[in-house]
Amino acid sequence: MNPTIALQEIRFPVGDFVLDPLVTDGKRMALIEQIEQAPLRLRTALEGLSEEQIDTRYREGGWTLRQVVHHLSDAQMNGFIRFKLALTEARPEIKTYEEMLWAETADSRDAPVELSLNLLEALHARWVILLKSLPDSGFAHTFRHPQRGELTIDSALQLYAWHGVHHTAHITKLRERKGW
């Protein structure tokens, strides 16, 4: 196998994010369900792993599984706040964060994954309540991202649903490669 293709498959095990410009009610409900199920799928992916395994990098030069879990919690918290800003302000410009540096802080390198798993369960439960409460027009609210431009909640919902699947796949694919 071509080493470049293999590296790309390891970095993006479910493929790169692709925005679907046509969001139907059915697709939207499926995305909300992905948000709802993400914490359980992540917890299941980690089930039975030792601390040593959790401190294994999912790829050379990549994060440890512990850092992946804490990154997902950091990112999803930011996502929830971005949705709330979009719903309560007119086209807010959001602040990005240095995710590579965040992944190197002590809480991301050393804290038990259970902390972020619990956080994600609570956060996603609230997020789903918020999403299910929105009328169709609510999904058209926007925020401005410095790199991605203006995003609707519909677009950002796709991104954050993909993000959970993407990082959970880093864990499940590493387990497959290692035979764990």
C-alpha positions as CSV (number, residue, x, y, z in Angstrom):
1,M,0.0,0.0,0.0
2,N,1.2,3.5,-0.8
3,P,2.6,5.0,2.5
4,T,1.0,8.4,1.8
5,I,-2.4,6.8,1.4
6,A,-2.0,4.7,4.5
7,L,-1.0,7.8,6.6
8,Q,-4.0,9.7,5.2
9,E,-6.3,6.8,6.2
10,I,-4.8,6.8,9.7
11,R,-5.2,10.6,10.0
12,F,-8.7,10.7,8.6
13,P,-10.1,7.2,9.2
14,V,-13.6,8.2,8.2
15,G,-12.5,10.6,5.4
16,D,-12.0,14.3,5.5
17,F,-15.0,16.5,6.5
18,V,-17.2,17.3,3.5
19,L,-20.1,19.8,3.9
20,D,-23.4,18.7,2.6
21,P,-25.1,21.8,1.2
22,L,-28.5,20.2,1.2
23,V,-29.7,19.5,4.7
24,T,-33.1,17.8,5.0
25,D,-35.1,17.2,8.2
26,G,-34.1,13.6,8.0
27,K,-30.4,14.4,7.7
28,R,-30.6,16.9,10.5
29,M,-32.2,14.4,12.8
30,A,-29.5,11.8,11.9
31,L,-26.8,14.4,12.8
32,I,-28.4,15.2,16.1
33,E,-28.5,11.5,16.8
34,Q,-24.8,11.3,16.1
35,I,-24.2,14.1,18.6
36,E,-26.4,12.3,21.1
37,Q,-24.6,8.9,20.6
38,A,-21.0,10.3,20.4
39,P,-20.2,10.1,24.1
40,L,-21.4,6.4,24.4
41,R,-19.5,5.5,21.2
42,L,-16.4,7.1,22.6
43,R,-16.7,5.4,25.9
44,T,-17.3,2.0,24.2
45,A,-14.2,2.6,22.0
46,L,-12.1,3.0,25.1
47,E,-13.6,0.1,27.1
48,G,-11.1,-2.3,28.5
49,L,-8.0,-0.3,27.5
50,S,-5.2,0.0,30.0
51,E,-3.6,3.3,31.0
52,E,-0.5,2.3,28.9
53,Q,-2.8,1.8,25.9
54,I,-4.6,5.1,26.5
55,D,-1.2,6.8,26.5
56,T,-0.4,5.3,23.1
57,R,-0.2,7.6,20.1
58,Y,-2.8,6.8,17.4
59,R,-0.2,7.6,14.8
60,E,3.5,8.6,14.8
61,G,3.6,12.3,15.7
62,G,-0.1,12.3,16.7
63,W,-1.8,12.6,20.0
64,T,-2.2,9.8,22.6
65,L,-5.6,8.4,22.9
66,R,-5.9,10.3,26.2
67,Q,-5.1,13.6,24.4
68,V,-7.7,12.7,21.7
69,V,-10.4,12.2,24.3
70,H,-9.5,15.5,26.1
71,H,-9.3,17.3,22.7
72,L,-12.7,16.1,21.8
73,S,-14.1,17.4,25.0
74,D,-12.3,20.8,24.4
75,A,-13.6,21.1,20.9
76,Q,-17.2,20.1,21.6
77,M,-17.3,22.6,24.5
78,N,-16.2,25.3,22.1
79,G,-18.8,24.0,19.5
80,F,-21.6,24.2,22.0
81,I,-20.6,27.8,23.0
82,R,-20.5,28.7,19.3
83,F,-24.0,27.4,18.8
84,K,-25.3,29.4,21.8
85,L,-23.5,32.6,20.5
86,A,-25.0,32.1,17.0
87,L,-28.5,31.7,18.6
88,T,-28.2,34.8,20.9
89,E,-26.1,37.2,18.9
90,A,-26.2,38.5,15.3
91,R,-23.5,36.8,13.3
92,P,-20.9,36.7,16.1
93,E,-17.3,36.2,15.2
94,I,-16.0,33.4,17.3
95,K,-12.5,33.0,18.7
96,T,-10.5,30.0,17.7
97,Y,-8.0,28.3,20.0
98,E,-4.6,26.6,19.6
99,E,-5.7,23.0,19.8
100,M,-2.2,21.7,19.5
101,L,-1.1,23.7,22.5
102,W,-4.3,22.8,24.4
103,A,-3.4,19.1,23.9
104,E,-0.1,19.7,25.6
105,T,-1.5,21.2,28.8
106,A,-1.3,19.0,32.0
107,D,-5.1,18.2,32.0
108,S,-4.9,17.0,28.4
109,R,-1.7,14.9,28.8
110,D,-2.4,13.5,32.3
111,A,-6.0,13.7,33.5
112,P,-8.1,10.5,33.6
113,V,-10.2,10.1,30.4
114,E,-13.2,9.6,32.6
115,L,-13.3,13.3,33.3
116,S,-13.8,14.2,29.7
117,L,-16.1,11.2,29.1
118,N,-18.4,12.5,31.9
119,L,-18.1,16.0,30.6
120,L,-19.1,15.0,27.1
121,E,-22.1,13.0,28.3
122,A,-23.5,16.0,30.1
123,L,-22.5,18.5,27.4
124,H,-24.0,16.4,24.6
125,A,-27.2,15.9,26.6
126,R,-27.6,19.6,26.8
127,W,-26.6,20.1,23.2
128,V,-29.3,17.7,22.0
129,I,-31.9,19.4,24.1
130,L,-30.9,22.7,22.5
131,L,-30.9,21.3,19.0
132,K,-34.2,19.5,19.3
133,S,-35.8,22.8,20.6
134,L,-34.8,24.7,17.4
135,P,-37.3,25.6,14.7
136,D,-36.1,25.1,11.2
137,S,-35.2,28.8,11.1
138,G,-32.9,28.3,14.1
139,F,-30.5,26.2,12.0
140,A,-30.0,29.1,9.7
141,H,-28.4,31.2,12.4
142,T,-24.7,31.9,11.7
143,F,-21.4,32.6,13.4
144,R,-18.2,33.8,11.7
145,H,-15.1,31.6,11.9
146,P,-11.8,33.2,11.2
147,Q,-10.6,30.4,8.9
148,R,-13.9,28.7,7.7
149,G,-15.9,31.9,7.1
150,E,-19.5,32.2,8.0
151,L,-21.1,28.9,9.1
152,T,-24.8,28.2,9.7
153,I,-25.8,26.0,12.6
154,D,-26.7,23.4,10.0
155,S,-23.2,23.4,8.7
156,A,-21.5,23.4,12.1
157,L,-23.8,20.6,13.2
158,Q,-22.4,18.5,10.3
159,L,-18.8,19.4,11.4
160,Y,-19.2,18.6,15.0
161,A,-21.1,15.3,14.3
162,W,-18.3,14.3,12.0
163,H,-15.7,15.4,14.6
164,G,-17.0,12.9,17.1
165,V,-17.0,10.1,14.6
166,H,-13.6,11.1,13.3
167,H,-11.8,11.0,16.7
168,T,-13.6,7.9,17.9
169,A,-12.4,6.1,14.8
170,H,-8.8,7.1,15.7
171,I,-9.3,4.9,18.8
172,T,-11.1,2.0,17.1
173,K,-8.7,1.9,14.2
174,L,-5.7,1.9,16.5
175,R,-7.3,-1.0,18.4
176,E,-7.7,-2.9,15.2
177,R,-4.1,-2.2,14.1
178,K,-2.7,-3.3,17.5
179,G,-5.1,-6.2,18.0
180,W,-6.4,-4.8,21.3
